[in-house]
């Protein structure tokens, strides 16, 4: 069945071209992830990163497929662009000019995209400069310096190299979105996570061979990951559909015609962003401690915010729930949605147009956000408990699984739509991937 559907996919010239283009551009990304930045001792840096796996550096290294730990030209990945996009969303909520641009259609989106690119360059350059300054004083456990020859020439070259690598990746992601299958930025992040999986499996095998990891805890952890996989698929394909009725006069005889549409609201409207925000904040003390090993206060703060203590997970739960509500309030404006429904001649059954409709959408969205926040918290924290408890590799965490499954579902849905457009039955056995409706 799978091979039959795969043959149907490659029998469509346009779809075959898009898939091959996607694979080619992702291969370019993986090749660039192994091109080193000049002036860096890669082996010494790799040893240093082994000590910083629980810090923010280890968290973001997961998204780059190990490029950050090797400090290659793609060390920053597309995270500066993600950060710039989030900042633009926040600014659009507080700056009226940017808010108006979002409402101008394609013209406004083009300007916001241009501003996002400029901000990406600034963020990438600053991050590259901080990394260059930070690693100058680093030494590996055996005493080898990470930077061969320091100074402002090294800092400038490193900053420009990492910025150029990020800009190229953003261009690569946009080309995948335009000429490939799926969202390019998401696919690049997913490719980085998957590329790190073989080393994680090898590390797990090595722990088992040295009896540092027992078989039963590993099987139990894998069972938890399987349950998390099922939960992610269920939640990411679930949605609450609010009915909208449109009443128009027909062109023949002036008869009134009624049509029904739906406003789909995802159970998890914020995506993986709240986990990234929460993990970044909670890993900040460990990251600072990595760069200041002799500071007693910093080391004590790092110990307090370590996974060894239960309140670490309580704090992570609170931060994820907070950022889920916060980010959802930024990207969804019930008043704007209600105005768009009213301007297009639609009405929600049992709700008056305008403020009453906005209040109802806000009420439903608040309930969905609560469910989504609990779901994100469990997916992030439960696997992490087993990761830290049984010394499993970092890549078995719920965040990486959420990203891989979410992006994979998006790609499958796009393949489904292409197959159905060309009169095929769909990629899956029971038809296309549908959003599950929650009443």
N, C-alpha and C positions, 0 to 999 in steps of 0.2 A: 504494500500500500504506500509506504513512504517513498520507495523508489519510483513508483508510478507518478506520484505527485511531484517528485523532484524532476522527473522527465517532462511533465507538463509545464513546470516553471521554465525550464530551459528551452522548451519548444516555442516560447513567446519571445521574439527577437528583442523587443524593447526591454522586457524584464530581464532577459539573459544579459543584455548589455549593462543594465543597472547593477546587477549582482556582481558581474566581473569588474565593473568600475569600482564598486565598494570594496571588494577584496583587494584590488590593486592599490587603492589609496590607503587602506589599512596596512598593507604590506610596506608601503613607503613610511608610514608612521613607525612601524616596528623596526625598520632599518635605521631610521634616524634616532631611535631610542638607544642605539648602541654607538653613536658617534660621540666621542668624549669631548668635553670642554677643555681647551688648552690650559696647561699649567697645573693640572690637578693629578695627584697620586690616587688613582682609582682604587687600588687595593687597600690603601690606608683609610680612604673614605668609606669603603664597604665595611671594614671592620668597625669603624665608628658608628655606622648606622645599625649594626647588629646590637649595639648597646642602647640604641634609641628607638627600638621597635614599639614601645608603649607610649611614645610621645607623639606630638603632632606631625613630626617628620615621618614617622612610620605610617601614620594614617594617610598622609597625602602621597607617600611613595606608592601606596597601593593603587591610587588612581593613575599613576604614570607608568605602571608596569615595571617598576624598579629603576626608571630613568633618573629619579631624584637621588637615589642612593649611589648611583654611578656618576651623577652630575654630568649627564650628557646634554646635548643641545636641546632636547625636549624635556629637561628636568622639571620645568614648571608645568608641563602639560597644558591643558585648557582651563585649569582652575582660575587663572587671572581673568579669563573671559567670563567664566561662571560668576566670579565675584563682581565683575563689572556689571553684568546683567542684573544681579540682585541689587546692587547699589542703585542702578537706574530705576528699578522697580520702586525702591524706597523713595528716591528723589521725586519720581512722578506722583507719589502720593502726597508729598508736602509742597512741591513747587507747581503752581497752577499752569505755568507755561508748558512744562513737560507733560502734565496731565492732559492738556488740550491737544498736544501732539499725538498722544495715544488714540485720540478720538478722530483723527483726520484720515484714517484709513491707511492705504499703502504709502502715501507721501509722508505721513507722520512716522510710520514705522521705519521708513528708510532713514529719516533724520535721527531717530533714536538709535538705530543700528550703527550709524556713523559715529554718534557720540559714544556708544558702547565700545567701539573699536579703539577710539582715542583713549578712553579710560583704561582699556585693556593694556595698551602700550605703557601707560604711566604706571599701572599696578605691577606689570611684569618687570619693568625696569627697576622699580623700588624693591621688589622682592629679590630680584637678581643681585642688586647692590647689597642688601642685607645678608644674603647667603654668602656672597663673596667676602664681606667683612667678617662674617661669623666663622667661616671655615679657615681663615688665615691662621688663627691661633689653635686650631684643632690638631690633635695628634692621635694616632691609632693606639690601641692597647700595647703594642710593642715599641711605642715611642717614635714611629715614623711620622713626619709632618705630612698633612693632607695637601698643603699648597707648597709647591716647590720653590717658587719665587714670588713673594707678596708685593704689596705696594699698590698705588693707584692705577698703574697700568694694568695689573691683573684684575683689579676690581672693575675697571671700565670695560675691559675686553669680556670679562665674564658676564657683566650686566647686559651688554649689547648682544652677546651670543645667546643668552637665555631669552632675552626679549625677542630676538629674531626667530628663535625656535618656537616660541608661543604664537607669534604672528603667523608663522607658516602653518602651524597646527590649526589655528582658527580658519585660515584660508582653506586648508585641507578639509576641515569639518564642513564648511559651507559648500564645498564642491561635492562632498558626499551627500549632503542634504538635497542639492539641486540635481545631481546626475546619478545618485546611487539609491539605496533603499534605506529608509529610516532617517533619524536625526543624526547628523554627522558628529556633533559634540558628544552625544550620549554613546555613540558607537565607539568613539575613540577611547572614552573612559572605560567602557566595557572591554574593549580589546586589551587595555592595559591590565585590567584585573585578571582576565583569562590568561594572559601571557605569564602572569606570576603564579598561576596555579600549579604548573609542573614542579617548580622549586618548593612550593608549600607541601606538595605530596611527597617529594623526595625527603624533605625535612621530617615529615611525619613518619616515613618509613625508617629513617635513621634513628628517631627517638624510640621506635618500637624495637629495633635491633639492639639498642643499648639498654633496653628495659626501663627507660625513663617514661615510657607511655605504655599502659597496659591495653589489651585488646578490648576488654569489656567497657572501660570508659570511652574508648574511641567509638565503639559501636553505639553506645548511648548518645554520644555527641552527634554522630551521623544521623541517628534517628530524630534527634531534635532538629537538625538541619532539614531533614526531609519534611517534618511537620511544618517548619517555617516556610519551606518551598510551597507546600500546598496552601498555606495561609496567604502567602504573597500572591499566588495566582488567583485565588478566590477574591481577595480584597482589591487587587488591581484591575480586575475585570468587572467589579461590581459598581453600580451607580444607582442613584435615585433619579428617576425621570419625572419631572413635573409637567403635567399636560398644559398645553397652550392652544386655545381655539382662535381661529381666524375666520371672521365673517366678512364676506365680500359680495357685492352684487355681480351676478353673472352677466356676460356680454350678450346673451340671447334671452330676450323676454324680461330682462331685469330681475330674474329670480335670485334669491339670496343663496349663496353657496357657503357651506361651513366645512372647514378643514381643521384637522388636529395635528399638532406637532408636539415636540417634547423638549424641555430644557434638561439636558443630562448633567447631573452633579456627581462627581466622583466621590467615593467613600473616603479616599485619601487625596484631597485636593492639593496638598502642599508637596507631595512627592517625597523625595529623599532629602530635601533641603534642611528640614528641622534636625535630622540626625547629623548632617554635616556641621551645622551651626553648634549643636550641643557638644559633639565630639571635639570640635576645634577648641571651644572654651574650656572644657574639662581637661583637655590634654595640654593646655598652655603652661601650667606649672611644671610638668615633666619636661616640656620643650625648653623652658628657661633653665631648668636644672641641668640639662645636657650641656648648655653653653657656659654654665657657671658651676663647675663641680666642687669648687672650694668654698662657696658661700653657704654657711650653715643655715641661714633663714630660708634661702631658696630651696635647699635640699629638704628641709623639714616640711615646707609647703608642698613640695613634690610628693613626699611620703603621705601627707594627709589626703591628697587627691590621687591616690593610687588605687587600683582595683582590689587591693588586699583588704579593704575595709568596706562594710555594707553600705555606709552612707555615700560612697562613690556612686553606686548604682541608683540610690534614691535621688541624688542630685541630677544624675543623667536623665532619669525619668521626668523629673520636674522641668528640666531644661527642654526636653523634647516636646512635652505637652505645651509649654509656653511658646516655643518657636512655631509649633504647628498652628496655634491660634493666631500668632502674630503674623506669620507669612501668609496664611489664608486671608486675613483681613486686608493685607496689602494687595494681593493679586485678584481678589474678588470684591466688587462693589455692588451690593444688591440694588442700590438706588439706580446705578447706571444700567444694570440688567433690566430692571423694571421699566425704565424710560425707553430702552430699545424695544422692549416688547410692545409698549403702548404706541410708540412711533410707527411700528410696522403693522399696526392694526390688530394686535393680538390681545387676548385677555385670558387670565387663569380662571377656570371655573370656580365660582364661589368667592372670588377675590376681586375687589374693586381695583381698577387701574391706578397706577401711581404709588403712593406711599403704602397702601395696604398690601399691594403685591410685593413691594420691597421688604416690608416687615415679615411677610410669609417666607420669602426666599431666605432672609437672614435667619429666621427661626429654624428652617430646615437645614441650612448650611451650618449653623452652630451645633446641631445634633450630630450631623455627619462628621464635623471636625473633631468632636469628642471621641467618636468611634475611631476615626483615623489616627488620632493622637495615641489612644491606647494600643492600637495595632502597631504603630511605629515603635512605641516604647517596648512592647514585647518582642518584636522582631530584632530590635537593636540590643536589648539587654540579655534576653534568655540565651542566645548562642554565645554571647560574650562571657557569660558566667562559666560556660563549659570550656571556652577558649582559654580563659585565665585559670580555671580550676584544674584542667588537665594538660596545660602547657601545649595546646594545639597551636599551629601556625596562625598568624593574624588574619590570613585571608579566608579562614573559615567563618568569619564573623557575619552577622546578619546584614550589615550595611552593604558589603560586597554582593551578597546573595540578592538583596533587594534591587540593586542596580542592574545586575546581570539579568534577572528574571523580568524586571520591568522593561528594559530595553529589548530583550528577546520577544516579549509579548507585542511590543510596538512594531517590531519588524515583521512578525507573523501576521499581524492585522493588515499591514500594508501589502504583504504578499497575497493575503486573502482577497483584498479588494481588487488587485490586479487580475487574479485568477477568475473571480466572478465577473469582472468586466469582459473577459475573453470567453465567457460561457463555460468555464470549468467549475467543478463542484466545490472547490475549496481545498486548502492545504491539509486541514484536519479531517479525520474520518467522519465526524458528525457535523461537518459544515464549518462555517466561519466562527471566529472568536467573537462572541457577543458580550456586550455589557450586561451584567446581571442587574435586574431592577429590584430595588429595595423599596417597599411601600412604607 
